[in-house]
């Protein structure tokens, strides 16, 4: 199902407002530490090897958070693939968060623009959600675990996505991530047998 870019943008922006409201209502489950949003690429581009790597990487990071309860990190999770949505809103329930991928169906396209629009809605609603750790002031952080092959978010139901997004789609993604990255650091973790590192390196707003 292909939609126009403007229609797609409007739909995802509306969904982002809805997710931001849910996050606000669930603020009682927030820990006292920094805020981290994961975007997990669950598209068909990962393949079996990439899916395993993604799960292992994600689990390792969450385990590291759980080993430092004094910091009390908050974690939210967005998946980006056949289904692009919030799996978990901010909390410090690490064991529950680790299991959030258990029932996720991998495959489909990789509409990263849609994932970042969902994320932007929460960031905007909680723009003052930063924490101090010692002398450091920590803004909300984004951790992207991906194969690096974003597709346009107008093809929301495609099981055989194109290998690359259109120039219009890539321009939109660069604009969205650039705006977010000016304030909130975006850390990238490539996974899969042949990750598109060119995409990651080209994004000045992203870090390794």
C-alpha positions in Angstrom: 0.0 0.0 0.0 1.7 3.2 -1.2 0.6 6.6 0.2 1.8 10.1 -0.7 4.7 11.4 1.3 2.5 14.2 2.8 -0.2 11.7 3.8 2.3 9.3 5.3 4.0 12.2 7.2 0.6 13.3 8.6 -0.3 9.8 9.7 2.9 9.1 11.5 2.9 12.5 13.1 -0.6 11.9 14.4 0.6 8.5 15.8 3.6 10.2 17.4 1.3 12.5 19.3 -0.7 9.5 20.5 2.5 7.7 21.7 3.7 10.9 23.4 0.5 11.0 25.4 0.8 7.4 26.4 4.4 8.0 27.5 3.2 10.9 29.6 0.5 8.8 31.3 3.1 6.1 32.1 5.6 8.5 33.7 5.1 6.8 37.0 7.2 3.9 35.8 10.2 6.1 34.9 13.5 5.5 36.7 15.6 8.4 38.0 18.4 8.0 35.4 19.0 9.0 31.8 16.5 8.3 29.0 17.4 6.0 26.1 15.2 5.1 23.0 16.2 2.1 20.9 15.2 1.9 17.3 15.5 -1.8 16.3 15.5 -2.6 12.6 13.4 -5.8 12.2 13.2 -5.6 8.4 13.9 -8.4 5.9 17.4 -6.8 5.2 18.8 -8.3 8.4 18.4 -11.9 7.4 18.9 -14.6 10.0 22.4 -13.6 10.9 21.4 -10.0 11.4 18.3 -10.9 13.5 20.5 -12.9 15.9 23.1 -10.1 16.1 20.4 -7.5 16.8 18.9 -9.6 19.6 22.3 -10.3 21.2 23.4 -6.7 21.0 20.1 -5.4 22.4 20.2 -7.9 25.2 23.8 -7.2 26.1 23.1 -3.4 26.4 20.0 -4.0 28.6 22.0 -6.4 30.8 24.6 -3.7 31.2 21.9 -1.2 32.3 20.6 -3.8 34.8 24.1 -4.2 36.3 24.1 -0.6 37.3 20.9 0.0 39.3 22.5 3.1 40.8 22.2 4.9 37.5 18.6 3.7 36.9 18.5 4.1 33.1 15.1 4.5 31.4 14.6 2.5 28.2 12.0 2.8 25.4 11.9 0.6 22.3 10.6 1.2 18.8 10.7 -1.6 16.1 11.0 -0.7 12.5 10.1 -3.3 9.9 6.9 -5.1 8.9 5.4 -3.4 12.0 6.8 0.0 13.0 5.6 0.9 16.5 6.6 1.4 20.1 7.1 -1.9 21.9 7.9 -0.4 25.2 7.6 3.1 26.6 10.1 4.5 29.1 10.7 2.4 32.1 13.5 0.6 34.1 11.8 -2.8 33.9 14.8 -4.4 32.3 13.7 -8.1 32.4 10.4 -7.2 30.7 12.3 -5.0 28.2 14.7 -7.8 27.3 11.7 -10.0 26.3 10.0 -7.5 24.1 11.4 -9.0 20.9 10.2 -12.5 21.7 7.0 -12.2 19.6 8.2 -9.7 17.0 7.7 -10.8 13.4 10.9 -9.9 11.5 10.6 -9.0 7.8 9.2 -6.3 5.5 10.6 -2.8 4.7 12.7 -0.5 6.9 10.8 2.8 7.2 13.3 4.6 9.4 11.6 8.0 8.8 8.4 6.6 10.4 10.4 5.3 13.4 12.2 8.7 13.9 8.9 10.6 13.6 7.4 8.4 16.4 10.6 9.1 18.4 10.5 12.8 17.7 7.0 13.1 19.1 8.2 11.7 22.5 11.3 13.8 22.4 9.2 16.9 21.9 6.9 16.1 24.7 9.8 15.5 27.0 12.2 18.1 25.8 13.3 18.8 29.4 13.9 15.2 30.2 17.6 15.3 30.8 19.6 13.9 33.7 22.8 14.8 35.5 25.5 12.2 36.1 28.3 13.7 38.0 29.4 16.8 36.1 27.7 15.6 32.9 24.3 16.7 31.6 22.8 13.8 29.7 20.0 14.4 27.1 17.7 11.7 25.8 19.8 9.3 23.7 18.8 7.3 20.6 20.4 3.9 19.9 19.8 2.7 16.3 20.6 -1.0 15.7 20.2 -1.5 11.9 21.4 -3.0 8.7 21.5 0.6 7.3 19.0 0.2 4.4 16.1 2.5 5.0 13.1 2.4 2.7 10.4 5.0 2.0 7.6 5.1 4.6 5.0 5.3 1.9 5.3 1.5 1.3 4.0 0.4 4.6 2.8 -3.1 3.6 5.6 -4.2 1.3 7.0 -7.7 1.8 9.5 -7.2 -1.0 10.9 -3.7 -0.4 13.3 -2.0 -2.8 17.0 -2.2 -1.8 17.2 1.6 -1.4 14.7 4.4 -0.6 13.9 7.1 -3.1 15.9 10.4 -3.2 12.8 12.2 -1.7 12.6 9.6 1.1 16.3 9.8 1.9 16.2 13.6 1.9 13.3 13.5 4.4 15.1 11.0 6.6 18.3 13.1 6.6 16.2 16.2 7.6 14.4 14.4 10.4 17.6 12.8 11.9 19.6 16.0 11.5 17.1 17.9 13.5 17.0 15.3 16.2 20.7 14.9 16.3 21.4 18.5 17.0 20.3 18.0 20.6 19.9 14.3 21.2 22.9 12.0 20.3 22.1 9.2 17.9 24.4 6.1 18.3 24.4 3.6 15.5 25.2 -0.2 15.7 25.4 -1.9 12.3 24.2 -5.5 12.2 23.8 -8.2 9.5 26.1 -9.9 7.1 26.6 -6.9 4.8 25.5 -3.7 6.6 25.3 -0.5 4.5 28.0 1.4 6.4 27.9 4.1 3.8 24.5 5.2 5.1 25.8 5.4 8.7 29.0 7.2 7.8 27.1 9.8 5.7 25.0 10.9 8.7 26.9 13.5 10.5 24.3 13.6 13.2 25.0 9.9 14.1 27.8 8.4 16.1 29.4 4.9 16.5 
